[in-house]
């Protein structure tokens, strides 16, 4: 599940200007005098864990300010590449980046979710491919009611989209459809849109009480992911480089060790995975 260098190069070129603006939220706004600041941007699937951990870390280290932004994995990687953030959060494994270090902090389960008026509770991988490629247009074609299917995607900068395309689309991109920029906005839209279908981290599906679909008969339960039966998941990465704030590595270690927060948010500790690959 590697983002190819050619795609990444295009992504970086498109994002160097935009990565410092848009859908970001800061966990704090100003550093204490004489203190240090750690700036983080990227994956919205990983963002809740990093934000919660940053609040706990700053309470224990009052001289440190941590600023956490979303924007998608591509945005975070582009910002790190241009040395405008200290840490890039990513759902995807980045290509070889000069002096960049990869830190796997958790595993994010993802789910295919549906909106109101959808009675279907399971699809095959082939059916998901055909829905998002535009071949299947009605829920009636997959055992549901005669209701139009409304696919919703994340933008090209989204790591969740890259994971979805890699695992459930055979590496091809979904057909053009409505785009939602963040996981929470996507989940809210699905919840209120009849006939809708999309993909989001399991934690956001649970937060918005969205129905999740079994894929090839396997439901997105943690035990199925840990055992390797359910394949729609990814490692969550925090990338740093030689320009990163000196405190970045210590904070990343802190994030990785927040077992209670990881469990609370529906993520999985890396040590709990019995399989490294799908």
Helices and strands as residue ranges (DSSP letters): H 5-15, G 18-20, E 36-42, H 44-60, E 64-71, H 73-81, E 87-90, E 101-114, E 122-123, H 125-132, G 139-142, E 150-154, H 159-168, E 178-180, H 183-191, E 196-201, H 202-207, E 211-212, E 214-215, H 222-227, E 233-240, H 248-256, H 259-264, G 270-272
